[in-house]
Amino acid sequence: MKTILLLIILAVVSLAALLVVVALYRHKKSAVGDLKLIGEPGEVTSDLNPEGSVKVHGELWRARSVDNTLIAAKARVRVIEAVDHLLIVEANK
C-alpha cells in the first residue's frame, strides 16, 4: 500500500516538473524567430527618439525608427528589420 502511494506521488511530481519545463521552453524568445516579425504591425509603447520600445504580438521589444526620427507613443508601426533583439520600424502611413 505504501509503495503504491509513493509511486503515485512520484508520478504526480514528475508530471508537474515536466509541465514546468514545457511551459518555460515554449515561452522562450528565439533569436531565429526575430525574422518572422518582419512586416508585422506593432504599437509604440515609449517614444522612439530614435530608440524606445514597441509591442508586437503582445511582446515588448526594443526598437528604433528606420530613419532615426521621433515616433510618438501609441503610434502604429510596421517592423522593417530585426538586428539581434532590436527591431527597426517605420510609422504606418
N, CA, C and O atoms as CSV, one atom per row, in Angstrom:
chain,resi,resn,atom,element,x,y,z
A,1,MET,N,N,0.822,-1.202,0.000
A,1,MET,CA,C,0.000,0.000,0.000
A,1,MET,C,C,0.856,1.252,0.000
A,1,MET,O,O,0.599,2.193,-0.751
A,2,LYS,N,N,1.901,1.257,0.867
A,2,LYS,CA,C,2.788,2.414,0.918
A,2,LYS,C,C,3.548,2.574,-0.395
A,2,LYS,O,O,3.816,3.696,-0.824
A,3,THR,N,N,3.888,1.477,-1.023
A,3,THR,CA,C,4.629,1.521,-2.283
A,3,THR,C,C,3.782,2.154,-3.385
A,3,THR,O,O,4.284,2.953,-4.177
A,4,ILE,N,N,2.518,1.802,-3.434
A,4,ILE,CA,C,1.625,2.354,-4.450
A,4,ILE,C,C,1.446,3.852,-4.233
A,4,ILE,O,O,1.475,4.625,-5.190
A,5,LEU,N,N,1.261,4.265,-2.982
A,5,LEU,CA,C,1.109,5.687,-2.668
A,5,LEU,C,C,2.371,6.460,-3.045
A,5,LEU,O,O,2.286,7.559,-3.593
A,6,LEU,N,N,3.528,5.895,-2.756
A,6,LEU,CA,C,4.805,6.526,-3.098
A,6,LEU,C,C,4.954,6.663,-4.618
A,6,LEU,O,O,5.426,7.692,-5.102
A,7,LEU,N,N,4.560,5.645,-5.358
A,7,LEU,CA,C,4.632,5.699,-6.827
A,7,LEU,C,C,3.677,6.763,-7.388
A,7,LEU,O,O,4.022,7.460,-8.343
A,8,ILE,N,N,2.509,6.887,-6.815
A,8,ILE,CA,C,1.559,7.903,-7.269
A,8,ILE,C,C,2.112,9.301,-7.010
A,8,ILE,O,O,2.038,10.167,-7.881
A,9,ILE,N,N,2.661,9.524,-5.832
A,9,ILE,CA,C,3.249,10.826,-5.505
A,9,ILE,C,C,4.407,11.134,-6.439
A,9,ILE,O,O,4.519,12.259,-6.926
A,10,LEU,N,N,5.260,10.174,-6.695
A,10,LEU,CA,C,6.397,10.352,-7.599
A,10,LEU,C,C,5.917,10.678,-9.015
A,10,LEU,O,O,6.508,11.524,-9.686
A,11,ALA,N,N,4.859,10.020,-9.472
A,11,ALA,CA,C,4.322,10.279,-10.807
A,11,ALA,C,C,3.753,11.699,-10.903
A,11,ALA,O,O,3.957,12.376,-11.911
A,12,VAL,N,N,3.047,12.152,-9.872
A,12,VAL,CA,C,2.468,13.494,-9.877
A,12,VAL,C,C,3.565,14.552,-9.877
A,12,VAL,O,O,3.479,15.533,-10.615
A,13,VAL,N,N,4.595,14.362,-9.054
A,13,VAL,CA,C,5.704,15.321,-9.002
A,13,VAL,C,C,6.444,15.349,-10.341
A,13,VAL,O,O,6.817,16.423,-10.813
A,14,SER,N,N,6.657,14.205,-10.949
A,14,SER,CA,C,7.335,14.136,-12.249
A,14,SER,C,C,6.525,14.837,-13.330
A,14,SER,O,O,7.083,15.550,-14.164
A,15,LEU,N,N,5.224,14.639,-13.318
A,15,LEU,CA,C,4.359,15.290,-14.303
A,15,LEU,C,C,4.369,16.804,-14.123
A,15,LEU,O,O,4.408,17.543,-15.107
A,16,ALA,N,N,4.336,17.267,-12.885
A,16,ALA,CA,C,4.380,18.709,-12.618
A,16,ALA,C,C,5.698,19.305,-13.109
A,16,ALA,O,O,5.705,20.379,-13.710
A,17,ALA,N,N,6.804,18.624,-12.861
A,17,ALA,CA,C,8.111,19.108,-13.315
A,17,ALA,C,C,8.165,19.155,-14.839
A,17,ALA,O,O,8.711,20.100,-15.409
A,18,LEU,N,N,7.621,18.175,-15.486
A,18,LEU,CA,C,7.597,18.139,-16.950
A,18,LEU,C,C,6.770,19.300,-17.506
A,18,LEU,O,O,7.169,19.930,-18.485
A,19,LEU,N,N,5.636,19.583,-16.897
A,19,LEU,CA,C,4.803,20.697,-17.348
A,19,LEU,C,C,5.515,22.040,-17.193
A,19,LEU,O,O,5.377,22.908,-18.054
A,20,VAL,N,N,6.267,22.224,-16.123
A,20,VAL,CA,C,7.029,23.454,-15.914
A,20,VAL,C,C,8.096,23.600,-16.999
A,20,VAL,O,O,8.261,24.683,-17.559
A,21,VAL,N,N,8.808,22.538,-17.294
A,21,VAL,CA,C,9.854,22.583,-18.323
A,21,VAL,C,C,9.251,22.910,-19.689
A,21,VAL,O,O,9.806,23.728,-20.424
A,22,VAL,N,N,8.143,22.296,-20.035
A,22,VAL,CA,C,7.495,22.555,-21.323
A,22,VAL,C,C,7.019,24.008,-21.398
A,22,VAL,O,O,7.183,24.656,-22.432
A,23,ALA,N,N,6.436,24.523,-20.321
A,23,ALA,CA,C,5.957,25.907,-20.310
A,23,ALA,C,C,7.118,26.882,-20.480
A,23,ALA,O,O,6.996,27.851,-21.229
A,24,LEU,N,N,8.226,26.651,-19.810
A,24,LEU,CA,C,9.396,27.528,-19.946
A,24,LEU,C,C,9.979,27.460,-21.353
A,24,LEU,O,O,10.394,28.485,-21.894
A,25,TYR,N,N,10.018,26.292,-21.946
A,25,TYR,CA,C,10.559,26.132,-23.289
A,25,TYR,C,C,9.706,26.888,-24.319
A,25,TYR,O,O,10.243,27.529,-25.223
A,26,ARG,N,N,8.395,26.810,-24.179
A,26,ARG,CA,C,7.504,27.462,-25.143
A,26,ARG,C,C,7.506,28.974,-25.001
A,26,ARG,O,O,7.231,29.677,-25.974
A,27,HIS,N,N,7.810,29.497,-23.812
A,27,HIS,CA,C,7.778,30.938,-23.564
A,27,HIS,C,C,9.054,31.646,-24.027
A,27,HIS,O,O,9.043,32.860,-24.231
A,28,LYS,N,N,10.139,30.911,-24.193
A,28,LYS,CA,C,11.447,31.486,-24.513
A,28,LYS,C,C,11.442,32.186,-25.867
A,28,LYS,O,O,10.958,31.631,-26.853
A,29,LYS,N,N,11.989,33.425,-25.918
A,29,LYS,CA,C,12.157,34.130,-27.187
A,29,LYS,C,C,13.312,33.485,-27.937
A,29,LYS,O,O,14.332,33.134,-27.342
A,30,SER,N,N,13.150,33.335,-29.210
A,30,SER,CA,C,14.179,32.719,-30.032
A,30,SER,C,C,14.812,33.768,-30.938
A,30,SER,O,O,14.108,34.549,-31.578
A,31,ALA,N,N,16.137,33.784,-30.992
A,31,ALA,CA,C,16.836,34.735,-31.859
A,31,ALA,C,C,16.494,34.464,-33.325
A,31,ALA,O,O,16.446,35.396,-34.128
A,32,VAL,N,N,16.259,33.210,-33.680
A,32,VAL,CA,C,15.905,32.868,-35.050
A,32,VAL,C,C,14.508,33.374,-35.372
A,32,VAL,O,O,14.244,33.741,-36.517
A,33,GLY,N,N,13.605,33.405,-34.397
A,33,GLY,CA,C,12.235,33.827,-34.610
A,33,GLY,C,C,12.094,35.315,-34.901
A,33,GLY,O,O,11.045,35.754,-35.372
A,34,ASP,N,N,13.139,36.099,-34.629
A,34,ASP,CA,C,13.072,37.533,-34.886
A,34,ASP,C,C,12.685,37.816,-36.324
A,34,ASP,O,O,11.924,38.746,-36.591
A,35,LEU,N,N,13.197,37.025,-37.252
A,35,LEU,CA,C,12.960,37.266,-38.670
A,35,LEU,C,C,11.489,37.113,-39.025
A,35,LEU,O,O,11.038,37.694,-40.013
A,36,LYS,N,N,10.728,36.350,-38.249
A,36,LYS,CA,C,9.308,36.172,-38.505
A,36,LYS,C,C,8.523,37.436,-38.197
A,36,LYS,O,O,7.349,37.531,-38.557
A,37,LEU,N,N,9.141,38.404,-37.543
A,37,LEU,CA,C,8.470,39.649,-37.186
A,37,LEU,C,C,8.472,40.662,-38.326
A,37,LEU,O,O,7.709,41.628,-38.288
A,38,ILE,N,N,9.302,40.463,-39.322
A,38,ILE,CA,C,9.402,41.426,-40.420
A,38,ILE,C,C,8.055,41.540,-41.136
A,38,ILE,O,O,7.455,40.545,-41.544
A,39,GLY,N,N,7.598,42.804,-41.274
A,39,GLY,CA,C,6.322,43.076,-41.912
A,39,GLY,C,C,5.146,43.112,-40.948
A,39,GLY,O,O,4.041,43.491,-41.336
A,40,GLU,N,N,5.367,42.723,-39.702
A,40,GLU,CA,C,4.281,42.669,-38.727
A,40,GLU,C,C,3.983,44.047,-38.143
A,40,GLU,O,O,4.886,44.873,-38.008
A,41,PRO,N,N,2.719,44.300,-37.796
A,41,PRO,CA,C,2.355,45.575,-37.177
A,41,PRO,C,C,2.675,45.584,-35.686
A,41,PRO,O,O,2.768,44.536,-35.048
A,42,GLY,N,N,2.840,46.782,-35.149
A,42,GLY,CA,C,3.083,46.928,-33.722
A,42,GLY,C,C,2.625,48.284,-33.248
A,42,GLY,O,O,2.171,49.112,-34.038
A,43,GLU,N,N,2.748,48.508,-31.938
A,43,GLU,CA,C,2.370,49.793,-31.352
A,43,GLU,C,C,3.513,50.289,-30.477
A,43,GLU,O,O,4.065,49.532,-29.678
A,44,VAL,N,N,3.869,51.565,-30.631
A,44,VAL,CA,C,4.944,52.157,-29.838
A,44,VAL,C,C,4.455,52.314,-28.400
A,44,VAL,O,O,3.383,52.869,-28.158
A,45,THR,N,N,5.250,51.818,-27.446
A,45,THR,CA,C,4.869,51.925,-26.030
A,45,THR,C,C,5.635,53.027,-25.325
A,45,THR,O,O,5.155,53.573,-24.331
A,46,SER,N,N,6.821,53.365,-25.821
A,46,SER,CA,C,7.557,54.542,-25.333
A,46,SER,C,C,8.196,55.197,-26.549
A,46,SER,O,O,8.692,54.516,-27.446
A,47,ASP,N,N,8.177,56.526,-26.569
A,47,ASP,CA,C,8.648,57.271,-27.749
A,47,ASP,C,C,9.923,56.678,-28.344
A,47,ASP,O,O,10.858,56.335,-27.621
A,48,LEU,N,N,9.943,56.566,-29.658
A,48,LEU,CA,C,11.158,56.164,-30.364
A,48,LEU,C,C,11.871,57.456,-30.727
A,48,LEU,O,O,11.424,58.197,-31.603
A,49,ASN,N,N,12.990,57.724,-30.046
A,49,ASN,CA,C,13.666,59.018,-30.225
A,49,ASN,C,C,15.182,58.844,-30.235
A,49,ASN,O,O,15.788,59.411,-29.326
A,50,PRO,N,N,15.852,58.179,-31.084
A,50,PRO,CA,C,15.309,57.295,-32.101
A,50,PRO,C,C,14.967,55.911,-31.552
A,50,PRO,O,O,14.273,55.149,-32.225
A,51,GLU,N,N,15.448,55.552,-30.308
A,51,GLU,CA,C,15.122,54.239,-29.757
A,51,GLU,C,C,14.088,54.346,-28.653
A,51,GLU,O,O,13.978,55.370,-27.979
A,52,GLY,N,N,13.335,53.274,-28.480
A,52,GLY,CA,C,12.339,53.163,-27.434
A,52,GLY,C,C,11.842,51.735,-27.411
A,52,GLY,O,O,12.625,50.802,-27.593
A,53,SER,N,N,10.551,51.550,-27.191
A,53,SER,CA,C,10.017,50.194,-27.174
A,53,SER,C,C,8.702,50.118,-27.940
A,53,SER,O,O,7.953,51.089,-28.039
A,54,VAL,N,N,8.452,48.922,-28.480
A,54,VAL,CA,C,7.211,48.655,-29.204
A,54,VAL,C,C,6.653,47.320,-28.735
A,54,VAL,O,O,7.379,46.468,-28.223
A,55,LYS,N,N,5.363,47.160,-28.920
A,55,LYS,CA,C,4.720,45.885,-28.611
A,55,LYS,C,C,4.293,45.260,-29.929
A,55,LYS,O,O,3.541,45.856,-30.700
A,56,VAL,N,N,4.789,44.035,-30.179
A,56,VAL,CA,C,4.452,43.281,-31.390
A,56,VAL,C,C,3.986,41.902,-30.940
A,56,VAL,O,O,4.700,41.218,-30.208
A,57,HIS,N,N,2.810,41.491,-31.366
A,57,HIS,CA,C,2.225,40.200,-30.961
A,57,HIS,C,C,2.200,40.040,-29.446
A,57,HIS,O,O,2.419,38.944,-28.931
A,58,GLY,N,N,1.935,41.133,-28.732
A,58,GLY,CA,C,1.829,41.069,-27.278
A,58,GLY,C,C,3.149,41.036,-26.536
A,58,GLY,O,O,3.157,40.964,-25.308
A,59,GLU,N,N,4.274,41.089,-27.254
A,59,GLU,CA,C,5.595,41.077,-26.623
A,59,GLU,C,C,6.249,42.435,-26.755
A,59,GLU,O,O,6.112,43.104,-27.779
A,60,LEU,N,N,6.961,42.841,-25.716
A,60,LEU,CA,C,7.652,44.119,-25.698
A,60,LEU,C,C,9.048,43.952,-26.280
A,60,LEU,O,O,9.783,43.047,-25.884
A,61,TRP,N,N,9.420,44.828,-27.230
A,61,TRP,CA,C,10.720,44.772,-27.901
A,61,TRP,C,C,11.377,46.148,-27.877
A,61,TRP,O,O,10.692,47.170,-27.920
A,62,ARG,N,N,12.704,46.171,-27.809
A,62,ARG,CA,C,13.437,47.417,-28.052
A,62,ARG,C,C,13.323,47.699,-29.536
A,62,ARG,O,O,13.359,46.782,-30.357
A,63,ALA,N,N,13.185,48.981,-29.877
A,63,ALA,CA,C,13.011,49.318,-31.290
A,63,ALA,C,C,13.635,50.666,-31.597
A,63,ALA,O,O,13.859,51.491,-30.711
A,64,ARG,N,N,13.911,50.867,-32.889
A,64,ARG,CA,C,14.444,52.140,-33.387
A,64,ARG,C,C,13.713,52.461,-34.673
A,64,ARG,O,O,13.382,51.569,-35.455
A,65,SER,N,N,13.462,53.754,-34.887
A,65,SER,CA,C,12.806,54.150,-36.134
A,65,SER,C,C,13.798,53.997,-37.286
A,65,SER,O,O,14.996,54.218,-37.109
A,66,VAL,N,N,13.311,53.625,-38.445
A,66,VAL,CA,C,14.159,53.335,-39.596
A,66,VAL,C,C,14.973,54.552,-40.029
A,66,VAL,O,O,16.105,54.403,-40.489
A,67,ASP,N,N,14.409,55.754,-39.889
A,67,ASP,CA,C,15.114,56.961,-40.322
A,67,ASP,C,C,15.575,57.825,-39.140
A,67,ASP,O,O,15.876,59.008,-39.302
A,68,ASN,N,N,15.623,57.213,-37.947
A,68,ASN,CA,C,16.074,57.881,-36.719
A,68,ASN,C,C,15.250,59.110,-36.343
A,68,ASN,O,O,15.750,60.007,-35.664
A,69,THR,N,N,14.001,59.157,-36.776
A,69,THR,CA,C,13.123,60.265,-36.401
A,69,THR,C,C,12.241,59.849,-35.228
A,69,THR,O,O,12.114,58.664,-34.921
A,70,LEU,N,N,11.643,60.829,-34.585
A,70,LEU,CA,C,10.756,60.590,-33.454
A,70,LEU,C,C,9.455,59.950,-33.923
A,70,LEU,O,O,8.817,60.424,-34.863
A,71,ILE,N,N,9.075,58.869,-33.256
A,71,ILE,CA,C,7.748,58.284,-33.432
A,71,ILE,C,C,7.152,58.249,-32.026
A,71,ILE,O,O,7.702,57.613,-31.128
A,72,ALA,N,N,6.031,58.932,-31.844
A,72,ALA,CA,C,5.421,59.086,-30.524
A,72,ALA,C,C,4.772,57.796,-30.028
A,72,ALA,O,O,4.387,56.928,-30.812
A,73,ALA,N,N,4.664,57.699,-28.711
A,73,ALA,CA,C,3.984,56.562,-28.076
A,73,ALA,C,C,2.553,56.453,-28.607
A,73,ALA,O,O,1.929,57.459,-28.946
A,74,LYS,N,N,2.056,55.253,-28.672
A,74,LYS,CA,C,0.714,54.900,-29.163
A,74,LYS,C,C,0.606,54.892,-30.682
A,74,LYS,O,O,-0.440,54.529,-31.220
A,75,ALA,N,N,1.681,55.291,-31.394
A,75,ALA,CA,C,1.651,55.265,-32.856
A,75,ALA,C,C,1.729,53.819,-33.349
A,75,ALA,O,O,2.350,52.967,-32.715
A,76,ARG,N,N,1.105,53.565,-34.461
A,76,ARG,CA,C,1.159,52.242,-35.096
A,76,ARG,C,C,2.379,52.204,-36.010
A,76,ARG,O,O,2.653,53.165,-36.730
A,77,VAL,N,N,3.110,51.090,-35.979
A,77,VAL,CA,C,4.317,50.933,-36.790
A,77,VAL,C,C,4.310,49.574,-37.468
A,77,VAL,O,O,3.477,48.716,-37.178
A,78,ARG,N,N,5.265,49.398,-38.384
A,78,ARG,CA,C,5.468,48.121,-39.066
A,78,ARG,C,C,6.938,47.771,-38.952
A,78,ARG,O,O,7.798,48.631,-39.139
A,79,VAL,N,N,7.238,46.505,-38.643
A,79,VAL,CA,C,8.616,46.040,-38.494
A,79,VAL,C,C,9.254,45.902,-39.867
A,79,VAL,O,O,8.719,45.233,-40.751
A,80,ILE,N,N,10.418,46.552,-40.036
A,80,ILE,CA,C,11.154,46.523,-41.296
A,80,ILE,C,C,12.303,45.522,-41.239
A,80,ILE,O,O,12.601,44.840,-42.220
A,81,GLU,N,N,12.942,45.448,-40.074
A,81,GLU,CA,C,14.156,44.645,-39.940
A,81,GLU,C,C,14.343,44.268,-38.477
A,81,GLU,O,O,13.819,44.940,-37.588
A,82,ALA,N,N,15.085,43.199,-38.226
A,82,ALA,CA,C,15.445,42.794,-36.869
A,82,ALA,C,C,16.956,42.617,-36.825
A,82,ALA,O,O,17.519,41.828,-37.584
A,83,VAL,N,N,17.612,43.360,-35.929
A,83,VAL,CA,C,19.059,43.262,-35.750
A,83,VAL,C,C,19.292,42.816,-34.311
A,83,VAL,O,O,19.044,43.574,-33.373
A,84,ASP,N,N,19.771,41.581,-34.139
A,84,ASP,CA,C,19.846,40.958,-32.818
A,84,ASP,C,C,18.446,41.020,-32.199
A,84,ASP,O,O,17.512,40.446,-32.759
A,85,HIS,N,N,18.279,41.691,-31.076
A,85,HIS,CA,C,16.942,41.812,-30.477
A,85,HIS,C,C,16.440,43.251,-30.547
A,85,HIS,O,O,15.654,43.673,-29.699
A,86,LEU,N,N,16.880,43.993,-31.532
A,86,LEU,CA,C,16.425,45.360,-31.764
A,86,LEU,C,C,15.621,45.375,-33.059
A,86,LEU,O,O,16.117,44.963,-34.107
A,87,LEU,N,N,14.372,45.854,-32.983
A,87,LEU,CA,C,13.540,45.947,-34.180
A,87,LEU,C,C,13.690,47.310,-34.826
A,87,LEU,O,O,13.715,48.326,-34.132
A,88,ILE,N,N,13.790,47.341,-36.135
A,88,ILE,CA,C,13.804,48.571,-36.913
A,88,ILE,C,C,12.392,48.717,-37.479
A,88,ILE,O,O,11.898,47.828,-38.173
A,89,VAL,N,N,11.748,49.852,-37.176
A,89,VAL,CA,C,10.340,50.020,-37.549
A,89,VAL,C,C,10.125,51.319,-38.317
A,89,VAL,O,O,10.932,52.247,-38.256
A,90,GLU,N,N,9.007,51.352,-39.042
A,90,GLU,CA,C,8.586,52.588,-39.698
A,90,GLU,C,C,7.148,52.878,-39.294
A,90,GLU,O,O,6.372,51.960,-39.030
A,91,ALA,N,N,6.802,54.150,-39.247
A,91,ALA,CA,C,5.434,54.549,-38.907
A,91,ALA,C,C,4.490,54.120,-40.012
A,91,ALA,O,O,4.836,54.186,-41.192
A,92,ASN,N,N,3.289,53.678,-39.633
A,92,ASN,CA,C,2.261,53.363,-40.647
A,92,ASN,C,C,1.828,54.644,-41.321
A,92,ASN,O,O,1.693,55.689,-40.683
A,93,LYS,N,N,1.617,54.549,-42.598
A,93,LYS,CA,C,1.227,55.730,-43.370
A,93,LYS,C,C,-0.223,55.701,-43.705
A,93,LYS,O,O,-0.725,56.619,-44.353
